[in-house]
C-alpha cells in the first residue's frame, strides 16, 4: 500500500497515538489528565496540543506548507517553551511521529523510499519546531531581563540613588 494512502486512512489513530506520546512527556498525573479530560476549558493544554497535532499532520500529508505547519505547531511549542522543557525535549515530539509511521509502514510493506521521503518532511518540521521554541525562549529571557532592570531601577529610585527616570526605561511606559 502507498504510504500516503495508509497515513490518510489511519489518520485518526496516528494522531491519537502521537498525542498520547506527547502527553507522556509530562509527569504521570499530568499525562493521565491530558489524555482523559476532553473539555477544552478544563484542559486547554491538551485541547491545544491535540488540535495542533491534528492540523499539522493533515498539512504534512497534503501540501506540507512550512508557514501553515508553523502556524499549527506554534501554540504547542509556546506552551512547552514556558514550561521546564529543554529545547530537545520540547521539540522531540515531532520525531515520535517517525516511530508511529514506521510501525504502520512495516506492517503494510510500504516502500522504503516513501518512508524516507516522509521522514525528510518530518526533519524539516522538527527544524520549524526548534525555531519556534528558540523564538519563544528568547522572548521569555527578554521579558525576564526587562523585569529585572525595572525592579533594579525602582529599588535604586526608592533608595534615592537615581533622581531621574531614564528615557529608555524598558517596560514601565
C-alpha positions in Angstrom: 0.0 0.0 0.0 1.2 3.5 -0.8 2.4 5.3 2.4 0.4 8.4 1.9 -2.9 6.5 1.4 -2.1 4.4 4.5 -1.5 7.5 6.6 -4.6 9.2 5.2 -6.7 6.1 6.0 -5.3 5.7 9.6 -5.0 9.5 10.3 -7.2 9.5 13.4 -5.4 6.5 15.0 -2.0 8.0 14.2 -2.8 11.4 15.7 -4.3 9.9 18.8 -1.1 7.8 19.4 1.0 10.9 18.6 -1.0 12.9 21.2 -0.5 10.1 23.7 3.2 10.1 23.2 3.3 13.9 23.6 1.2 13.7 26.8 3.6 11.0 28.1 6.4 13.6 28.2 4.7 15.2 31.2 4.6 13.7 34.7 2.3 10.7 35.2 -0.6 12.6 36.8 -0.5 15.4 34.2 -0.3 12.8 31.4 -3.4 11.0 32.7 -5.2 14.3 32.9 -4.2 15.4 29.4 -5.4 12.2 27.9 -8.6 11.8 29.9 -10.0 15.3 30.1 -11.8 16.2 26.9 -13.2 19.6 27.9 -11.1 22.3 26.3 -11.9 24.8 29.1 -10.8 22.3 31.8 -7.8 21.1 29.7 -6.6 23.9 27.5 -3.1 22.4 27.1 -4.5 19.0 26.0 -7.0 20.6 23.7 -4.4 22.9 22.1 -1.9 20.1 21.7 -4.4 17.7 20.1 -5.8 20.3 17.7 -2.3 21.4 16.7 -1.2 17.9 16.1 -4.3 17.1 14.0 -3.8 20.2 11.9 -0.1 19.7 11.5 -0.5 16.1 10.5 -3.1 17.0 7.9 -0.8 19.7 6.5 2.2 17.3 6.4 0.1 14.9 4.4 -1.3 17.4 2.0 0.8 20.4 1.0 3.5 20.5 3.6 3.5 24.3 3.6 6.1 25.4 6.2 4.1 28.5 7.2 1.0 26.5 7.8 2.9 23.9 9.8 4.5 26.7 11.8 1.0 28.1 12.5 -0.2 24.7 13.8 2.9 23.9 15.9 3.2 27.4 17.4 0.7 27.0 20.2 2.1 23.6 21.2 5.7 24.9 21.2 4.7 28.1 23.1 3.2 26.0 25.9 6.3 23.8 26.1 8.7 26.8 25.9 7.3 28.4 29.1 7.4 25.0 30.9 10.6 23.4 32.2 11.4 21.6 28.9 14.8 21.8 27.3 14.9 22.6 23.6 15.4 19.0 22.6 12.7 17.7 24.9 10.2 20.4 23.9 10.6 19.6 20.2 11.3 15.9 20.2 7.6 15.1 19.9 7.9 15.7 16.1 10.2 12.6 15.9 7.7 10.4 17.8 5.7 10.5 14.6 8.5 8.8 12.8 8.2 5.8 15.0 4.5 5.6 14.6 4.7 5.8 10.9 7.5 3.2 10.7 5.4 0.7 12.7 2.5 1.1 10.3 4.6 1.2 7.2 6.4 -2.0 8.2 3.1 -3.8 8.8 1.8 -2.7 5.4 5.1 -3.3 3.5 5.4 0.3 2.2 8.3 1.3 0.0 11.5 2.4 1.9 11.8 5.4 -0.3 8.3 6.6 0.7 9.2 6.2 4.3 12.5 8.1 3.8 10.7 11.0 2.0 8.2 11.2 4.8 11.0 11.2 7.4 12.7 14.0 5.5 9.5 16.1 5.8 9.4 15.4 9.5 13.0 16.5 9.8 12.0 19.8 8.3 9.0 20.0 10.6 11.4 19.4 13.6 13.5 22.3 12.5 10.5 24.6 12.3 9.5 23.5 15.8 13.0 24.2 17.1 12.9 27.7 15.5 9.6 28.4 17.2 11.0 27.2 20.5 14.1 29.4 20.3 12.0 32.5 19.4 9.7 31.9 22.4 12.6 31.3 24.8 14.4 34.5 23.5 11.2 36.4 24.3 10.9 34.8 27.8 14.5 35.8 28.6 13.9 39.3 27.2 10.9 39.7 29.4 12.8 38.4 32.4 15.7 40.8 31.8 13.4 43.7 31.3 11.6 42.9 34.6 14.9 42.7 36.4 16.0 46.0 35.0 12.7 47.6 36.0 12.9 46.1 39.5 16.5 47.3 40.0 15.7 50.8 38.8 12.7 51.0 41.1 14.9 49.9 44.1 17.5 52.5 43.2 14.9 55.1 42.8 13.3 54.3 46.2 16.7 54.4 47.8 17.3 57.9 46.3 20.2 56.7 44.2 18.5 57.7 41.0 16.8 61.1 40.6 15.5 61.0 37.1 13.7 58.4 35.1 15.7 57.4 32.0 14.1 58.0 28.7 14.6 54.4 27.5 13.3 52.8 30.7 12.0 49.5 29.4 8.7 48.1 30.4 7.3 50.9 32.6 5.7 53.1 29.9 
